[in-house]
Structure formats: structure tokens, C-alpha cells
């Protein structure tokens, strides 16, 4: 099996990557198109020079490497990294998972790491577009944190993969498959040994953040219609 897990930033995606990393049948590749995305956009992300030095910057090279790695591959992918001219044919024979988080939580968490995120930065439009092209189970980070074992078992069943209880915990600290950007973005998950506790109320946002939330809420709600939950 080959799995492409599509997400936006600050979505619990690294924790879910660590969860699948506990399974012996998967090799993990963390955000393979990040270097190519930065090269194509010229955006000044944290640790840009380190990312550019460590990652392939030609999107076709990335796609070719994905194909060459063969079966037993788990890709953690940011949907917004896939620009319009980036190849996607490699993904046709993957099993697809779509990880979703309420945009108010995404905006608040992202803003703590990089100020004034744009609509493109938080990735909901790209997530919906990829979900329409590559249907697959939609799973909510909120639901995973409410009930990690139940939701991971449901996710595994949805993709015809036996549930493995080892997915519920991992050693603290960096992982061998972390992207080079981990020191900036992964500090909290490096302190963890499993999924964080259930989330509380939605965070308060400032005026700019609230305007961004209003823009992307319809996109989030469209995807949320398809999400796995304890009732389906």
C-alpha cells in the first residue's frame, strides 16, 4: 500500500505521520514538495535556506523519486505545496487520506509561528481541490484528539488497513524522517509521546484573523460534510 496524507499546516499532520511511522510496513517521507514549492514561489518561509539545501527543488524530480520508492510509502503532504504546474500523475495509484482541522484553530496556531497568514498559507482551497481529485476518507484532528484509538481504527478500516495499536504512541524527540524544518515547527510534537488531549473551545481571533476565518469557513464546511466521525 502507498498512502498520500493531504493536510494543511498546523493540522496534527506531524503527529499522524509519527503514528504511521510506528508501522513497520511504511517508509515515511515528510513534505516532499516543500523545497520545490519554495523554489517556485520565492516565499520567505522560516528556515528557507535549509529547506532549499536539503530538498529537491524540481517538482518533476520529486515525482520521479516518489515513483522510484515503490510500495510501502507514506507521504505527509501539504496540499498548498502542489502548485498548478506541479505533476500529480504519481498520485493516481495511492490511497488518499485527507486531514482536516477547524480553520480558527489553524489560523491561531499558524499565526504563533509565522505572522499574518494568507488564505493560500492555510491551504483550505488546495485541500478541497485535492479531495475532489483524489477522494478518500476525511478525518478531523479534533476527533482524533477526542478518541485516538477509535478514530485511528475507523481510519484504518476505511482504507482496508488492519489497525495497529502501536500507532497510538511514539518516543519523544526528533525522528529520522523529520523534514529539516522540524526545529522551527515540530517543538510541541517532539515533546509528545502520543496524541495531545482533547481540544477545548475555539480560540479567539483578532480582526484580521477573523476575516480570514470568514473567507475559508465555507471551504472547510464543504470538506467537513465527508469526514469520518463516531456516528458513521
Secondary structure by P-SEA (a helix, b strand, c coil): cbbbbbbccccaaaaaaaaaaacccbbbbcccaaaaaaaaccccccaaaaaaacccccaaaaaaaaaaaccbbbbbccccccccccccccccccbbbbbbccaaaaaaaaaacccccccccccaaaaaaaaaacccbbbbaaaaaacaaaaaaaaaaaaccccccccccccccccccccccccccccccccccccccccccbbbbcaaaaaaaaacaaaaaaaacccccccc
